[in-house]
């Protein structure tokens, strides 16, 4: 997911297939002309064929989103994880750097990694995922990020909400209801953080949904650390959960059975599961709105900004308010 810095309109209008190939050849790669655009909206990602060897993945960063220091810090984190034999997909280092520039664009090269979505209804899969998440967090706790942001109420809740209101994205007839329910939801988030107390912040994947996990016979590979940031450990765990409360309780126990082999989970963070889900919902609406001038977004999300969309968000936030008022999951012995 994206930050709240608004990029210029049409950021990729000059990113032609020829420019992509020229950019890769500028760092010594010999492309064979095969170019396949992959499913990515925040950045532009391509599979590019090579004259020798397997195709590579080229990721062109959205202009003006991250500074160079933040991108390089993301790269350093994944390289650090890979050095410890944790199954992530780090960028390739060419010419003593992993971040390259060509004709106004910044890009990175990754090895191609295949895989399928993990089967999260399988307890063994959840335990396996938990083991590697525990290893990632054990490394993430060694030192803090210096240039990546922190996931908190302000950055993922207050600022996105304010931006949507100030830029008139809510339909006038739904504005009073959305403004009221979003304020109540953020107050619920605040109470959840108060119940959790001073939980530990560590380096996270940050956006560990199932689209960013590739499963093979050797287990999971974690990809796309573009949203890595500081935050509570549970941010990387709650997106593995789905279904009714009893199902999520069982799923979380399966995850922790592997996770705590490598990193201790603070049970106070259970208060944050629904709070973090609420923040993600508000932030996601603002992310779509801020990217709406990018032609890829109306094509991919035609349902966004319709009256039905905002009506559904109002109902969704009301449900989240109720869930945040319930006791947290009881998954600890």
GIVEN-V865488 format. One record per residue. RES is the residue in one small letter. PSI is psi as a letter, one per 20 degrees, with the letter a starting at -180 (none if undefined). OMEGA is omega in whole degrees, 0 to 359 (NA if undefined). D_FIRST is the distance of its C-alpha to the first C-alpha in Angstrom with 2 decimals. Layout:
res psi omega d_first
RES PSI OMEGA D_FIRST
RES PSI OMEGA D_FIRST
//
This chain:
res psi omega d_first
x r 191 0.00
x r 172 3.78
x a 185 7.00
x j 178 9.91
x p 186 12.10
x p 181 13.29
x r 176 14.15
x q 179 17.47
x q 177 18.12
x l 186 18.50
x i 184 17.02
x j 184 18.01
x h 181 21.38
x j 183 23.31
x n 181 21.56
x r 175 24.36
x h 179 25.28
x h 179 28.10
x h 178 25.96
x g 181 23.72
x g 179 26.94
x h 180 28.56
x g 181 25.70
x h 179 26.04
x h 179 29.79
x i 178 29.69
x j 172 28.75
x j 177 31.45
x q 182 29.86
x n 185 32.24
x q 179 30.41
x j 177 32.38
x i 179 30.76
x p 184 28.70
x p 181 25.17
x o 177 22.70
x p 181 19.35
x r 186 16.79
x n 179 14.10
x p 183 11.10
x g 182 9.74
x g 175 7.65
x a 173 10.61
x p 187 13.96
x p 184 15.26
x q 166 18.92
x p 187 21.49
x p 179 24.52
x q 180 28.01
x q 179 30.30
x h 177 34.07
x p 177 34.39
x a 184 32.24
x q 173 29.07
x q 176 26.38
x r 176 23.53
x p 179 19.82
x p 181 19.02
x o 178 15.58
x o 187 15.79
x q 175 13.32
x p 181 12.32
x q 172 15.15
x j 177 15.01
x f 178 11.42
x q 169 12.45
x r 180 16.12
x g 182 18.13
x h 180 18.63
x g 178 15.00
x g 181 14.62
x h 177 17.96
x h 173 17.15
x g 180 14.35
x g 182 17.09
x h 179 19.70
x g 180 17.96
x h 177 17.68
x h 177 21.22
x g 178 22.45
x g 181 21.26
x h 178 22.85
x h 179 26.02
x j 176 26.34
x k 171 26.19
x p 189 22.95
x m 171 21.56
x r 179 18.53
x n 183 18.40
x r 177 18.78
x q 175 19.37
x q 178 23.00
x o 181 25.01
x p 182 27.31
x k 177 29.68
x j 176 28.64
x q 176 25.02
x i 181 21.77
x p 186 20.40
x q 179 22.46
x q 174 23.14
x p 173 24.85
x l 175 25.80
x i 180 23.11
x q 173 20.16
x q 182 18.73
x r 177 18.26
x q 182 18.52
x p 180 20.43
x q 170 19.83
x q 178 22.37
x p 179 21.91
x o 178 21.21
x r 178 22.02
x r 180 21.62
x r 178 21.07
x q 178 18.97
x q 179 20.51
x n 188 22.94
x i 173 21.77
x j 180 25.03
x o 181 26.93
x h 179 27.70
x h 177 28.35
x g 180 24.93
x g 178 23.31
x g 178 25.70
x g 176 24.97
x g 180 21.20
x h 180 22.12
x g 182 24.36
x h 175 21.83
x h 176 19.23
x h 178 22.19
x g 177 22.98
x g 182 19.52
x h 176 19.72
x h 176 23.33
x g 181 22.41
x h 182 19.49
x i 184 22.12
x g 181 24.51
x q 179 23.22
x r 167 20.49
x q 175 17.94
x h 187 19.57
x i 178 16.96
x q 183 13.51
x r 177 12.52
x p 174 13.18
x o 180 11.34
x r 183 14.00
x h 183 15.37
x g 187 15.54
x h 183 12.13
x i 182 10.21
x f 186 13.28
x g 182 16.08
x g 177 14.60
x g 179 12.31
x g 180 15.44
x g 181 17.74
x g 179 16.00
x g 181 16.24
x g 183 19.83
x h 182 20.94
x j 169 19.84
x l 179 21.56
x i 182 18.97
x p 178 20.65
x p 185 23.85
x h 183 26.91
x i 179 28.44
x i 185 25.39
x g 182 24.57
x g 181 26.87
x g 182 25.57
x g 180 21.82
x g 181 22.58
x g 185 24.71
x h 179 22.63
x h 176 19.42
x g 178 21.72
x h 180 23.24
x g 180 19.98
x h 174 18.99
x h 175 22.55
x g 177 22.18
x g 181 19.18
x g 179 21.46
x h 178 24.26
x g 178 22.30
x h 178 21.49
x h 178 25.18
x h 181 26.30
x h 180 24.25
x b 186 25.69
x m 181 24.93
x q 184 22.73
x p 173 21.98
x p 178 18.89
x r 178 18.18
x p 185 15.99
x r 163 13.39
x g 173 11.33
x h 183 8.65
x l 190 6.84
x l 172 10.29
x r 189 10.46
x i 173 13.46
x i 180 12.11
x j 175 11.57
x p 178 15.15
x p 184 18.15
x p 173 21.47
x a 177 24.87
x i 178 28.32
x j 179 27.62
x a 186 24.70
x q 166 20.92
x p 182 19.08
x p 185 15.64
x r 173 13.65
x m 175 10.60
x k 184 10.30
x h 180 8.20
x j 180 6.14
x q 184 9.64
x r 175 11.05
x q 178 14.04
x a 178 14.39
x q 184 16.67
x h 185 17.25
x i 177 16.80
x h 180 12.99
x i 184 13.28
x h 188 16.08
x h 180 15.59
x i 173 13.34
x i 187 16.52
x q 175 18.46
x r 177 19.44
x a 180 22.62
x r 186 25.23
x g 182 25.75
x h 178 28.40
x g 179 26.31
x h 177 23.37
x g 178 26.03
x g 180 27.45
x g 182 24.15
x h 177 23.29
x h 178 26.83
x g 178 26.53
x g 183 23.41
x h 180 25.22
x h 173 28.35
x h 185 26.73
x g 187 24.36
x j 168 27.26
x h 186 29.25
x h 183 27.22
x p 182 25.59
x p 177 26.75
x p 179 24.56
x o 184 25.18
x i 177 26.00
x h 181 25.27
x i 176 21.54
x h 176 22.30
x i 188 22.45
x i 187 18.71
x g 182 17.54
x h 176 17.73
x g 180 16.74
x h 176 13.34
x g 179 13.03
x g 178 14.14
x g 181 11.72
x h 180 8.74
x g 180 10.84
x g 181 11.58
x h 182 8.28
x g 178 7.23
x g 179 10.61
x h 178 10.32
x g 179 7.32
x g 181 9.68
x g 182 12.59
x h 182 11.76
x j 190 11.33
x h 178 14.40
x i 174 16.79
x o 185 15.30
x h 180 17.66
x h 186 15.32
x g 175 13.53
x h 179 16.84
x h 184 18.04
x h 185 15.27
x m 184 14.78
x i 180 18.40
x i 183 18.39
x q 174 16.06
x k 169 18.07
x q 176 21.18
x h 179 23.29
x h 180 22.69
x g 184 18.90
x h 174 19.47
x g 179 22.34
x h 179 20.26
x h 178 17.72
x g 178 20.81
x h 180 22.19
x g 180 19.03
x h 175 18.95
x g 177 22.70
x h 180 22.29
x h 177 19.86
x g 179 22.47
x g 181 25.07
x h 180 23.19
x i 177 22.58
x i 178 26.33
x q 174 27.23
x q 178 28.06
x r 175 25.40
x q 176 25.69
x n 184 28.81
x i 181 28.08
x q 179 30.00
x none NA 33.66
//
